[in-house]
Amino acid sequence: MKIKLFKLVFMLLITAPAFAQNFRLNGYGAYVFDDQVDSRYDANNYYEGTIQGGFQWGVGAEFLIRETKGIELKYIRQDTKAPMKYNYNYTGGFKTKTFDVGINYILIGGSNYFSTGNDKIEPYFGLGLGAAFFDIKNAEAGADGSSTKFAWELKGGTNIWFSEKVGLKLQVDLLSAVQGAGGGLYFGTGGAGAGVSTYSTMYQFGLGGGLVFNFAKQTQPQAQPVP
C-alpha cells in the first residue's frame, strides 16, 4: 500500500505541469537538526534516544488557486541513524544500539504569499498535514520494522526570482510526526517494530531551501483591431 501511494505521488508530480494553468515545481534541500525522543509504557517497556540530524530532500507540486494562495502536494525523504537506549520486556537492565532509519513524509498543505512591491521577492508562510512513514533497520538482529504516523508541517521563507520561470527558495520549517498510546513506534531487543508505547512526538527543525520552477501559462494579449 505504501509503495502504491509513493508511486501515485510521483505520477502526480511528473504529470501536473501538462495540465495545470498556474503550476510550480518546488525542489527542496535542507539540514535538519537532532531531536530527542522517548517513549515509556512501564519500567520494562521504554526507549529513549536521538533521531540524528542530516540532509533532507524533497519535491513538491504547487497549484496557485489565486495570485497569493497556493496548494502543494509534497514528498520529503531523510536517511539517518538513531542511537537508542531501550528495555522491551527485558528485566535485566537496558541495552543500547544504533538503528538505521528512513523517514518519508507525504504532505498536502497551503501557502500564503505576501506582496512586497518587488516582483523578484516573494515571502510566504504555510502549513501542511499528512503522514510520516518510518522504516527502521537493525543490522545485528536482522529485524526490520515500519510504522506510519500522522504528521504536520509549518514553513516560512522567501522565493527570489531570477526570471519569470526560475527562482531560489530560502526556507525554514518544522516537521513533526506524532505518536500515541497503543500504536507507538518502538526500538526493542528483537529489532524494531510497532508496539505499545506512551505518547511521544518527534520534531524536526530544518534550514535550507531549493529551486522553484514556474510553469504558469502566460496569457497572450489580445490583438488590437486595425483602425
C-alpha positions in Angstrom: 0.0 0.0 0.0 2.8 2.4 0.9 4.7 1.7 -2.4 1.5 2.3 -4.4 1.0 5.6 -2.5 4.5 6.8 -3.3 4.1 5.9 -7.0 0.8 7.8 -7.1 2.5 10.9 -5.6 5.4 10.8 -8.1 3.0 10.4 -11.0 1.1 13.5 -9.9 4.3 15.4 -9.6 5.5 14.4 -13.0 2.3 14.9 -15.0 0.9 18.0 -13.2 2.8 20.6 -15.5 1.0 19.3 -18.6 -2.5 20.1 -17.2 -2.1 23.0 -14.8 -2.7 26.6 -15.9 -0.8 28.0 -12.9 1.7 25.4 -11.6 5.0 25.4 -9.8 7.5 22.6 -9.2 9.5 23.0 -6.0 12.7 21.2 -5.2 13.8 21.1 -1.6 17.1 20.5 0.3 17.7 21.3 3.9 19.7 20.4 7.0 17.5 19.1 9.9 18.8 19.1 13.5 18.9 16.3 16.1 15.7 15.6 18.0 15.4 13.7 21.4 12.7 11.1 21.5 11.5 8.9 24.3 8.5 6.6 25.0 7.8 4.8 28.3 5.0 2.3 28.8 6.2 1.0 32.1 9.5 0.2 33.8 10.2 -2.7 31.5 9.0 -1.2 28.2 10.6 2.0 27.1 13.1 3.6 24.8 14.9 6.9 24.7 17.5 8.4 22.3 18.1 10.7 19.4 16.9 10.9 15.8 20.1 12.3 14.3 20.0 15.3 12.0 21.3 15.4 8.5 20.4 16.1 4.9 16.7 16.1 3.9 15.4 16.4 0.3 12.1 16.5 -1.4 9.9 17.7 -4.3 6.5 19.4 -4.4 3.8 20.2 -6.9 2.2 23.5 -6.2 -1.0 24.9 -7.8 -1.8 28.6 -7.4 -5.5 28.9 -7.0 -5.1 32.7 -6.5 -2.2 35.1 -7.1 -1.3 34.8 -3.3 -2.7 31.4 -2.5 -1.1 28.0 -3.3 -1.9 24.3 -2.6 1.0 21.9 -2.6 1.5 18.2 -2.6 4.9 17.4 -1.2 7.2 14.4 -0.7 10.2 14.6 1.8 12.9 12.0 2.5 15.6 11.6 5.1 18.0 8.7 5.8 19.5 8.9 9.2 20.6 7.0 12.3 19.0 6.7 15.8 21.2 5.7 18.8 18.8 4.4 21.4 18.7 3.1 24.9 15.8 0.7 25.4 14.3 -2.0 27.5 11.5 -4.0 26.0 10.1 -6.9 28.1 13.6 -7.2 29.5 14.2 -7.1 33.2 17.9 -7.4 33.3 18.7 -3.8 32.6 18.8 -1.6 29.4 20.5 -2.1 26.1 22.0 0.4 23.7 22.0 0.2 19.9 22.1 2.4 16.8 19.3 1.9 14.3 19.2 2.9 10.6 16.1 5.0 10.0 14.4 6.1 6.8 11.8 8.8 7.1 9.3 9.6 4.3 6.8 12.4 4.5 3.8 12.9 2.2 2.0 16.2 2.9 -0.6 18.4 1.4 -0.9 22.0 2.5 -1.3 25.6 1.7 0.9 28.6 1.3 0.1 32.3 1.6 2.3 34.7 -0.4 2.8 38.4 0.6 3.2 41.3 -1.8 6.4 43.4 -1.3 6.1 45.7 -4.3 9.0 43.8 -5.8 8.2 41.0 -8.3 11.6 39.4 -7.6 10.9 38.9 -3.8 8.1 36.7 -2.7 7.8 35.9 1.0 5.4 33.2 2.2 4.1 31.2 5.1 2.3 27.9 5.1 1.3 24.7 6.8 0.6 21.1 5.8 -0.9 17.8 7.0 -0.2 14.3 6.1 1.7 11.1 7.1 5.2 10.1 8.1 6.4 6.6 7.1 9.3 5.1 9.2 11.5 2.2 8.0 13.8 1.0 10.8 16.6 -1.5 10.3 18.5 -3.4 12.9 21.5 -5.0 11.2 22.6 -7.0 14.2 19.3 -8.7 14.8 18.3 -8.9 11.1 14.9 -7.4 12.1 13.2 -4.6 10.3 10.2 -2.6 11.4 8.0 0.1 9.9 5.3 2.4 11.1 3.0 5.1 9.8 2.2 8.3 11.8 0.2 11.4 11.5 2.5 14.4 10.5 2.2 18.1 10.2 4.5 21.0 8.9 4.9 24.7 9.5 7.1 26.6 7.0 8.1 30.1 6.1 10.5 31.6 3.6 11.1 33.6 0.5 11.3 32.9 -3.2 13.9 35.0 -5.0 13.1 35.0 -8.7 16.0 35.1 -11.2 13.5 35.2 -14.1 9.8 34.5 -14.7 10.5 30.8 -14.7 13.2 30.0 -12.2 13.8 31.2 -8.6 15.7 30.4 -5.5 13.8 29.2 -2.4 15.0 30.0 1.1 13.0 28.3 3.8 12.8 27.3 7.5 10.4 24.6 8.5 9.2 22.4 11.4 8.1 18.9 10.7 6.5 16.7 13.3 5.5 13.1 13.5 3.0 12.3 16.2 2.8 9.0 18.1 0.2 7.8 20.5 -0.6 5.2 23.1 -1.5 1.8 21.7 0.3 2.2 18.4 3.7 3.8 19.1 7.0 3.2 17.3 9.4 1.2 19.4 13.1 0.2 19.3 13.5 -3.1 21.1 15.5 -6.2 21.8 14.2 -8.0 18.7 14.9 -5.2 16.4 12.3 -2.5 15.7 8.6 -2.6 15.0 5.2 -1.4 16.0 4.3 -2.0 19.7 2.7 -0.5 22.7 4.2 2.8 23.9 3.2 6.0 25.6 2.8 9.3 23.8 5.9 10.6 22.0 6.3 13.2 19.3 9.3 13.9 17.0 10.1 17.4 15.9 12.5 18.2 13.1 13.6 21.8 12.6 15.2 22.4 9.2 17.1 25.2 7.5 17.5 25.2 3.7 15.7 25.9 0.5 16.0 24.8 -3.1 14.7 25.8 -6.5 11.3 26.8 -7.7 10.2 26.4 -11.4 7.2 28.3 -12.7 5.2 26.5 -15.3 2.3 29.1 -15.4 0.9 29.5 -18.9 1.2 33.1 -19.9 -1.9 34.8 -21.2 -1.5 36.1 -24.7 -2.5 39.7 -25.2 -5.5 40.2 -27.5 -4.8 41.7 -30.9 -5.9 45.2 -31.3 -8.1 46.0 -34.3 -6.5 47.9 -37.1 -8.2 51.3 -37.4 
